[in-house]
Amino acid sequence: METVNAIGRRKAAVARVFVKEAKKDGEGVITINKKELAKYFPSGILQFIVKQPLAKLGVEAKYDIKVNLDGGGFKGQAEALRLAIARALVKINPEDKPALKSEGFMTRDPRSVERKKPGRPKARKRFQFSKR
């Protein structure tokens, strides 16, 4: 199997993923910006978010994944990576799409920061009003 690539985005984060079959069976390494998953995301919750599509299909140890992560915060990066991994797994095996879609892993979350408007301190907040 050759390398399959996919892109996932969330807020300001962009994840570029390169998936190929693991050299040794039962290894399945995830490398993010030349660091191990546990080193890049020390939080167990973020590691769980990243591994969700793999766990749903039961293929955690089957693939080696290289990731280029850019922009955003930790949570946005983890969710962008989850989307990218899900898209790559569907490219490898299109029959997995319904299982991943039912869990919401194939959906790009459209929410992002609303822009600041002129004449206001933030997007919706107004300056303090004084009657007198």
N, C-alpha and C positions, 0 to 999 in steps of 0.2 A: 504494500500500500504506500502510495506517495503521500507527501504532506498536504493536509487540507487546511486552508486558512479562512478566517472569518473575522468580522469586526463587530464589536458591541459598544454602544454609547449609553451614558446616563449622566444627566446634568452636564458638567464640563469634562467628564472623564471619557477617555477613548481607550478601548482594549483591542489590540490586534493579536489574534491567537493563531498558532501553528500547531496542528495536531497530527501526530503520527503514531503508529502502533509501537508499543513498548518493546524494547530489545529483549529484555528478560520478562517472561510472563510473571505477573504478580508484583511488578515494580511500580509502574505508573507515576512518573515524577512530574510535578508541576513547577516550572521555573518562571519566575516573574522578574523581569529586568535583571537577569543573571543572579537572582537570589532564590532560595527555596521558599515555598509557600509559607511555612511557619515563621521564617525570618521576615518576610515582607508584610504578612498579616499576623502579628502576634496574637490578636484576639481570636478566640475559638469561634465566636459567632460569625466573624467575617470569613474564616476558613470554611465554616459550614455553608455559608451562602455560595461561595465559589464552587464547592463540591456538589451542590444540590442536583444539577442535571446529570452528573456522572452517577450519583447514588440512586437517582430515580430509575436509571436504566441498568444499574448494577455493573458498570464498566470502569470503576475507579482505578483498577490495576491494569486495564487493557491498553491505555493510551499514555504516551508522553506528551506533555503540553508545554510549549514555550510561549511566553506572553510578553508583549511590549505594552506597558501601561503608561498612560500619559494624562495629566490634568486632573482636576477635581480633588475631592477628599477621599478618605479611606472607604467610607460606605458607598459613595458613588462609583469608585473604582471597582469594588467587589461586585456590585450589581451590573456594571458594564461587562465585567469578566464573565459573570454567570450567563448573560445574554450571548456573548461571543462564543462561549463553549457550547451552549445549546445549539446555536446556528451551525457550528462546525460539526457537531454530532449528527444533525439532520442532513448535512451535505454528505456525510459518510454513509448513513443509512436513513433514507427518507421515510421508512416505515415507523421510525421513532417519533415522528412529528406530533401525532395526536396525543401521545403520552406526555410529551414536554409542554405542549400547548395547554393541556388541561390543568397543569400546575402553574401556568402563567410565565414559563421561562422563555417563551418565544415572543413575548410582547415587549416592545420598547416603551419604557415609562416616559410619557411626553412632558411630565412636570419639570419645569426649570425655573430659575430665578426671574421674577418680574423686573423689568427695567425701572430705574429711578426716573420719576417725572420731574420736569422743571417746576420750580416754585414750591417744592415739597422736600422735606428732609430725607424721606425714603420713598418707596414705590407708592404706598397708600397713606402713610402717616402724614398728618398735617402739622404745620407749625402751631404753637399754642395761640389760642384765640383770646383776645382781650377786648371786653366790651367798652371799657373806658380807658 
